[in-house]
Amino acid sequence: MNYLLPPTHIHPGCWRLNIDFMDGCIVHRESDRLVHTIQLLTEENIPICLIDINRSKKKGHNDEMIRNILQDKKEYFWVGGGISNLDRIHLLLETGAKGVILSSAIYENSRINRKFLSSLITQFETDQLILSIDFYGDEIRTNGFDKSISLQWERGLEEIFEIAPFQIQLVDVQASTERLKPNLPLLQAIRQKYSEPVLWYAGNVGSWKMVETLFEMNICPTVGQAYLRNTLGLSKGE
């Protein structure tokens, strides 16, 4: 049996559901009525980030659909996927986004784009931004996981925190795509090294028990594909 919500002691601000969109449909729920599904989730106060997979992969966009969702319920949804410049961030926030998640834009020529990150600090509040480091093994992945760059992801994380204590989302691409269990020892080591910044984790978080485990590690869980496949929600887990 699946449940829409986590254990009651986990506040909505401490976890999030990423909903991937491709060609105007929710990935893994292509036959669903979009408006009905979004309404069902928002009625339960489920925190949501809308991810434009088309933009991530540079294969079109879902701009009109996302704009309509944002305008219908302002300052509720986060947005991610192919956000590459300051103007796009301003537009999404002005349209009604609560915040944005940035990934590929963090890098330039296989290095941390320090100029861009410094601009973020001066133009936006830190609670409006999450930087997502998507990794497979030691590699950083970009463009919707399709490309890799020659920068080891833990070194990239160090460089980001040299600039400012951004909120960080760590996405384990291997765990997500191969449906492996989250690497808890690795996450614990990262949490111990960086005790202050807000850390998020995504990568096959498949049960509310795993959500609770990450929460107890002071890591904010992000759920996605496992939540959206078949019956909405997650099992309680063992």
JOMO-V546325 format. One record per residue. PHI is phi in radians with two decimals (* if undefined). PSI is psi in whole degrees, 0 to 359 (NA if undefined). D_FIRST is the distance of its C-alpha to the first C-alpha in Angstrom with 1 decimal. Layout:
# JOMO-V546325
{{PHI | PSI | D_FIRST} {PHI | PSI | D_FIRST}}
This chain:
# JOMO-V546325
{{* | 135 | 0.0} {-1.78 | 151 | 3.8} {-2.22 | 139 | 6.8} {-1.22 | 327 | 10.3} {-2.02 | 152 | 12.3} {-1.37 | 180 | 13.2} {-0.91 | 147 | 14.6} {-1.09 | 337 | 17.3} {-1.41 | 354 | 20.2} {-1.62 | 110 | 19.6} {-1.21 | 147 | 21.8} {-0.96 | 332 | 21.2} {-1.30 | 355 | 24.4} {-1.82 | 2 | 23.1} {-2.63 | 168 | 20.4} {-2.72 | 148 | 20.3} {-1.80 | 120 | 18.5} {-1.57 | 123 | 20.9} {-1.90 | 115 | 20.9} {-1.47 | 134 | 23.2} {-2.03 | 137 | 25.4} {-2.44 | 122 | 27.5} {0.94 | 42 | 30.1} {1.41 | 6 | 28.7} {-2.18 | 155 | 25.1} {-1.33 | 124 | 21.9} {-1.09 | 132 | 21.4} {1.37 | 358 | 18.4} {-2.44 | 46 | 18.2} {-1.08 | 333 | 21.8} {-1.54 | 353 | 21.4} {-1.25 | 152 | 19.9} {-1.37 | 116 | 22.5} {-0.95 | 309 | 23.1} {-1.07 | 318 | 24.3} {-1.10 | 315 | 21.4} {-1.13 | 314 | 18.7} {-1.09 | 318 | 20.9} {-1.11 | 318 | 21.5} {-1.03 | 316 | 17.9} {-1.25 | 319 | 17.4} {-1.25 | 329 | 20.8} {-1.09 | 333 | 20.3} {-1.61 | 7 | 17.7} {1.05 | 36 | 20.3} {-1.40 | 124 | 18.4} {-1.22 | 131 | 21.2} {-2.31 | 141 | 21.8} {-2.05 | 128 | 24.3} {-1.55 | 118 | 25.5} {-1.90 | 118 | 26.5} {-1.54 | 97 | 29.2} {-1.19 | 325 | 29.0} {-1.01 | 313 | 32.1} {-1.14 | 319 | 34.1} {-0.99 | 318 | 32.8} {-1.62 | 4 | 34.0} {0.99 | 46 | 37.1} {-2.26 | 60 | 36.2} {1.59 | 201 | 36.6} {-2.81 | 170 | 34.6} {-2.14 | 38 | 32.3} {-1.03 | 312 | 34.6} {-1.11 | 317 | 34.9} {-1.11 | 314 | 31.1} {-1.16 | 320 | 30.5} {-1.03 | 316 | 33.6} {-1.11 | 321 | 32.4} {-1.15 | 316 | 29.1} {-1.11 | 318 | 31.0} {-1.22 | 333 | 33.6} {-1.30 | 332 | 31.2} {-2.56 | 85 | 29.7} {-1.22 | 146 | 32.1} {1.00 | 35 | 31.5} {-1.98 | 314 | 27.8} {-1.65 | 140 | 26.9} {-1.49 | 161 | 28.0} {-2.35 | 140 | 29.3} {-2.52 | 172 | 29.8} {1.83 | 100 | 31.0} {1.19 | 24 | 34.7} {-1.44 | 112 | 36.2} {-2.06 | 356 | 39.5} {-2.65 | 168 | 42.1} {-1.13 | 322 | 42.9} {-1.07 | 320 | 43.6} {-1.13 | 321 | 40.1} {-1.10 | 312 | 38.6} {-1.00 | 316 | 40.9} {-1.07 | 314 | 40.1} {-1.13 | 318 | 36.3} {-1.16 | 320 | 36.8} {-1.18 | 330 | 39.4} {-1.26 | 334 | 37.1} {2.39 | 4 | 34.5} {-1.16 | 144 | 32.3} {-1.30 | 325 | 31.4} {-3.01 | 176 | 32.1} {-2.28 | 151 | 32.3} {-1.94 | 128 | 31.1} {-1.97 | 142 | 33.9} {-2.31 | 278 | 33.9} {-1.04 | 331 | 36.6} {-1.17 | 346 | 39.1} {-1.14 | 336 | 39.2} {-2.00 | 152 | 41.4} {-2.54 | 123 | 44.8} {0.94 | 46 | 46.6} {1.08 | 26 | 44.0} {-2.34 | 160 | 44.7} {-1.10 | 131 | 43.2} {-1.46 | 84 | 44.6} {-1.08 | 323 | 46.1} {-1.08 | 315 | 48.0} {-1.13 | 314 | 44.9} {-1.12 | 323 | 42.9} {-1.12 | 324 | 46.0} {-1.15 | 324 | 46.1} {-1.04 | 318 | 42.5} {-1.06 | 320 | 43.6} {-1.40 | 337 | 46.5} {-1.87 | 344 | 44.8} {-2.37 | 158 | 41.3} {-1.36 | 147 | 39.6} {-1.12 | 333 | 37.5} {-1.40 | 2 | 34.4} {-1.72 | 359 | 34.6} {-2.30 | 140 | 34.3} {-2.31 | 130 | 32.0} {-1.69 | 124 | 33.5} {-1.78 | 120 | 31.1} {-1.77 | 108 | 32.2} {-1.69 | 123 | 30.5} {-2.36 | 151 | 31.4} {-2.28 | 109 | 31.2} {1.13 | 235 | 32.8} {-1.59 | 349 | 35.9} {-1.42 | 144 | 36.2} {-1.53 | 132 | 35.5} {-1.85 | 144 | 34.0} {-2.31 | 178 | 34.9} {0.90 | 55 | 34.7} {1.14 | 36 | 31.0} {1.33 | 1 | 31.1} {-1.38 | 335 | 33.8} {-2.17 | 159 | 36.8} {-2.22 | 156 | 37.7} {-2.16 | 160 | 40.5} {-1.53 | 58 | 42.8} {-2.43 | 122 | 41.7} {-1.17 | 134 | 39.7} {-1.15 | 327 | 36.7} {-1.21 | 327 | 37.3} {-1.17 | 319 | 40.9} {-1.04 | 320 | 39.8} {-1.09 | 317 | 37.7} {-1.04 | 315 | 40.8} {-1.13 | 322 | 42.9} {-1.09 | 315 | 40.6} {-1.28 | 345 | 40.7} {-1.23 | 335 | 44.5} {-1.52 | 311 | 44.5} {-2.96 | 158 | 42.2} {-1.42 | 64 | 39.0} {-1.08 | 155 | 36.7} {-1.19 | 135 | 33.0} {-2.14 | 136 | 31.7} {-1.91 | 123 | 28.5} {-1.69 | 122 | 28.3} {-1.98 | 112 | 26.5} {-1.48 | 99 | 26.2} {-1.12 | 321 | 26.6} {-1.12 | 315 | 26.4} {-1.06 | 320 | 23.1} {-1.20 | 310 | 21.8} {-1.35 | 329 | 23.4} {-1.78 | 3 | 23.1} {0.98 | 51 | 19.6} {-1.66 | 160 | 21.1} {-1.22 | 145 | 20.0} {-1.00 | 143 | 21.8} {-1.43 | 86 | 25.3} {-1.14 | 320 | 25.1} {-1.05 | 321 | 28.7} {-1.11 | 315 | 30.0} {-1.13 | 322 | 28.2} {-1.12 | 320 | 29.5} {-1.13 | 319 | 33.0} {-1.14 | 318 | 32.9} {-1.10 | 321 | 31.8} {-1.19 | 323 | 34.6} {-1.22 | 321 | 37.1} {-2.08 | 90 | 36.2} {-1.44 | 339 | 35.4} {-1.68 | 311 | 36.1} {-1.09 | 156 | 34.7} {-1.29 | 125 | 31.2} {-2.02 | 132 | 29.2} {-1.94 | 156 | 26.0} {-2.41 | 136 | 24.1} {-2.30 | 141 | 22.2} {2.64 | 83 | 21.3} {1.01 | 48 | 18.0} {-1.39 | 99 | 16.3} {-1.83 | 2 | 12.9} {-2.69 | 160 | 10.9} {-1.19 | 335 | 11.7} {-1.09 | 318 | 13.5} {-1.18 | 322 | 15.8} {-0.99 | 314 | 16.3} {-1.14 | 321 | 17.5} {-1.06 | 313 | 19.7} {-1.13 | 318 | 21.4} {-1.01 | 319 | 21.9} {-1.20 | 339 | 23.6} {-1.51 | 5 | 25.8} {1.12 | 37 | 26.9} {-2.11 | 131 | 25.4} {-1.45 | 120 | 23.6} {-1.41 | 142 | 20.4} {-2.03 | 124 | 20.1} {-1.83 | 160 | 16.8} {-2.74 | 259 | 17.2} {-1.02 | 316 | 16.5} {-1.07 | 327 | 13.1} {-1.28 | 326 | 12.0} {-1.64 | 344 | 13.8} {-1.27 | 139 | 13.0} {0.98 | 235 | 11.2} {-1.27 | 132 | 8.6} {-1.02 | 142 | 10.0} {1.88 | 185 | 8.9} {-2.18 | 156 | 7.9} {-1.32 | 162 | 5.8} {-1.15 | 328 | 8.0} {1.43 | 175 | 9.9} {-1.57 | NA | 12.6}}
